[in-house]
Each structure stands twice: as C-alpha cells, then as structure tokens.
C-alpha cells in the first residue's frame, strides 16, 4: 500500500475503493448474477424458508449465554415511589409551607412519588416549614436552627 501525504485531492477515497458507490446485490435475477435460483439461501432447511430463522440469542438448543451467566443485583420496589431532593431547590421555591403536593405542582418530583427525603447540599438555609417530608439529620439541624419546623 502506498502512503500519500494529506492533500485536498486525496481526502476522499477513490471511487473503486469506496463502499458507498458499490451497488446492492440484486437477488433472484438468473444464474449470471451469482445470486440466482436460491438467491443465496442455499437448499432446504429453516434458513431457506420465508420467515425462517432463529430468535436473537438462540444457540441451537445449547443453554444460551444470557441464561448461563449468573444473576446478580437487586431492584427495590420502594425506590419506584421515593425520591431525594436537594435542600437548595427547596430554598429557591420561596414557599411558606412545603409538602409533597407542592413539589409535584412545581414539577420537582414525579406524580407517582409518595416519599421524599431532603439531602444537604448547602451550608445556609432560610426558614422552611416541611410537612410529610423526611430529611437527613444535618438538614434537620439547619432548618431548625433557621427557625423552621419539620412535621413528618
């Protein structure tokens, strides 16, 4: 193979080398095409039939890889209905009383959420009144020191 220096006239590969210009195979167009008669499907068997073939991952009856590999991990069903929210987002709300319904209306949590926990991401806090919302211990200290209250 000959190496060329990069120039404008050799940026695009030559047409004979390019796969973009090669024509698609036309099957079933006689013996001269190379894909006549059986159209590249061979003789008999499942692969020759229309709709024939096996599903993805099938290994001819051998136990397939996705079943041989051990299962691991755990998916909590509780986590589908519970969310965490940052303290800084609650401070930005500027509401006197914050509950789960307010968070849903502000589009901060999903509509199917039933449990919310506030996590700390800032060192300062304004006066907040939380109803029906859990908090971490550090957030609870911040809110109560600012004069707010938490009702779970």
N, C-alpha and C positions, 0 to 999 in steps of 0.2 A: 504494500500500500504506500502510495506516495503522499508525503506530507506537504501541505501548502501553507503559505503564510496567509493570515486573515486579511482578505481584501473584499471590496464591495462585490466584485464579480464572482466570488466563490462562497458567499454567505449561504445561499440556498443550494441544497444538493442537486446534482444533475438529475434530469427527468427520469433517466433509466434507473437510477438508484432510489428514487423516491417511491415509497409505498403508497403515497397519496394518489399517484397517477395510474397505478395498476388497476385493471378492470376487474370487476367482480366475476366470480365463477358462475357461468350460466349452466345449470344442471339440466339433464334430460334433453339435450339437443343433438343427439346422434353420436355415433362412435368416434367421429373425428374430433369432437370436443374434449375427449378424455374423461368426460363425466356423463356418458350416455347410458342407455339401458337401465341400470340400477341406481344411477345418479349418485354414486359414491357411498351407497348404503350397504353394499355387499349383498350376499344371498341369504335369505331366510332369517329367522331369529327375531328377537324383540326389537333390536335396533333398526331393523328394516321396515317395521310396521309404522303406520301413521299413529301418532300418539304413544308410540312405544318408547321405552327408556325407563330409567330408574330415578327415584326421587333423590334430592340432594342429600349427601351424607351416606347413601346406601353403599355397602361394601360387599355385596354378593352373598349376604347371609351371615358373614362374619360379624362379630359384635362390633358395631361402629365406634369410632374414636370418641364421639361425644358421649357415649354410654360407658366406655372403658375408663375414662378419666374420672377420678373421684370427685364427689360433690363437696363443696365447702362453702362457708359463709352463712349468713343469717339475714333475713329481711324482716324487720319488725313491722307488725301491722299497726302498732301505735304511732309510728313515725308518719304514717299517711295523714293523720289528723292533728299532728302537733308541729309547731314551728317555733323558731327562735327569731327574735327581733332585737336590733341594736338600740341601746339607750339614746344614742344621738338622733335616731329617727323619731323617737317619741318626743324628744325636746323640740324638734323642728315643727311638730304638729300644732303647738300653741293652743291646746285644749285644756279646759279645767279638769274634766274627768275623762279618763281613757279606759275603755273596755274593749272586748273582742269585737263587738258590733261596730265600733268607731274605726277600728283597724281594717275591718272588711270594707266599710264605706270608703275609706281613704285608699283602698286597693293595695294595702301593705301586706296582707296575708290572703290566702286562698279562701274561697267561700265555704269549703268543707272543713276548715280548721276549727277544732274545738278547744285546743290547749295551746297557750302561748307562753313563752318564757323570755324574759328580758335579760340580755347579756351586756356586760360592761365593755365599752369601747372609748369612753371619755372620762376625764378626771373631775369635771364640773357638771353640776346638774341644777336645773331650775325646779321649782316646786311642782310636783306631779301628784295626781290622785289616780291610782290604778285600782280597778275593780275587776276581779276574776282573772287576773293575770299573774303568773308566777314570776319570781325574779331570783337572781343569784344573790348570795349573801352580801357581796360587795355593792351591788346595785341597791339593795335594800338599805344599806347604811348610807349611801349617797343621797337617796331620796328622802329618808327620814331626817338626815342632818340638814337638808334644804327646807324642811318644814312640810313635806308632802306625806301622804299616807298610802298604805297598800292594804287592800282588802281582798283576800283570796277566796 
